[in-house]
Amino acid sequence: MFLRQLSYLIALDQHRHFSRAAQACGVSQPALSAAIRQLENELGITIINRNRRFFGLTEEGRRVLIWARQTVADLDSLRQEAAFAQDVAGGFVSIGVMPQGVQVVPLLLEHFRRAVPALQVEVTVYPNAEILHQLREHRIQLGLMYLDQVPKDGPFEVHRLYAEHYVLIAAPSIPLPAGRVCGWDQAAALPLGLLNRNMRSRQLVDACFVQAGVVPRVMLETNVLELLHAEILTGKVAGIMPVSALPERMGFMGPLQMRRLDPSPAPEVGVLRLNQPNSTALLSRLWGVSTTLELDDIYTV
């Protein structure tokens, strides 16, 4: 069995098409098909549901795919470990981040690059559940998400970074209640832009409205934080979001009013990784940096 065959299988599952998978692997389609068939012969099972096109993996094929991803990930780690031993100044890490945590990433990367100056980083935004899935599949090495969404009995190691604090924000054209603190009943009366209902932070906000016994005036719902920022800054809607997601933290200019919401949910946010015995030197170093960070002072009002 060759690692090349396992790489072809991973590419085939990713592209769902023989010719596209072959192109991605830099081989001809017949060569890729022959390699997959050879893998089937060596294992004595059928991996691919075949017709003229790729129609998916068999149940046995899906199990082989999990094993293939683990094997290829281990090989990549071995290569990186060897390179890292020669050059501790660089390396590659893939990070999955929940939408509300995007603006925390630059601060995290700043600390990472102090320890690993030539660090190469890939950052992808995922829902919380998908971050867990991507970690399990070895497609990312670190996650940034709500810690209450991490299963207690799961194969994950976590470190708390901060607790969220929610605020009401609006452009000067929208009148907000006087004072520094606002109730949920007062916020409900304003034209609001909120994140989608399937997002954890929105669920926390909705729970506060229910507890206050009010129904909010929701004029905009989106899963795109940048769109929500733009609508708030232009005075179309007011917004409710954690301090860590405020538009000022992305460098936007322009005045915004802010009121602390009372009571405020305070879900904990942190970094996590797979709890595995053979971590690379790079990941161990980055995790060591992560566990020194406490960001409550930055994201508190």
Sequence and secondary structure as in RCSB ss.txt:
>XXXX:A:sequence
MFLRQLSYLIALDQHRHFSRAAQACGVSQPALSAAIRQLENELGITIINRNRRFFGLTEEGRRVLIWARQTVADL
DSLRQEAAFAQDVAGGFVSIGVMPQGVQVVPLLLEHFRRAVPALQVEVTVYPNAEILHQLREHRIQLGLMYLDQV
PKDGPFEVHRLYAEHYVLIAAPSIPLPAGRVCGWDQAAALPLGLLNRNMRSRQLVDACFVQAGVVPRVMLETNVL
ELLHAEILTGKVAGIMPVSALPERMGFMGPLQMRRLDPSPAPEVGVLRLNQPNSTALLSRLWGVSTTLELDDIYT
V
>XXXX:A:secstr
  HHHHHHHHHHHHHSSHHHHHHHHTS HHHHHHHHHHHHHHHTS  EEESSSEEEE HHHHHHHHHHHHHHHHH
HHHHHHHHHHH TTEEEEEEEE GGGGGGHHHHHHHHHHHSTEEEEEEEE  HHHHHHHHHTTS SEEEEEGGGS
 TTSSEEEEEEEE  EEEEE TTS   SSSEE HHHHHTSEEEEE TTSHHHHHHHHHHHHHT   EEEEEES H
HHHHHHHHTTS EEEEEGGG GGGGT  S  EEEEESS    EEEEEEE  SS  HHHHHHHHHHTT   TTTT 
 
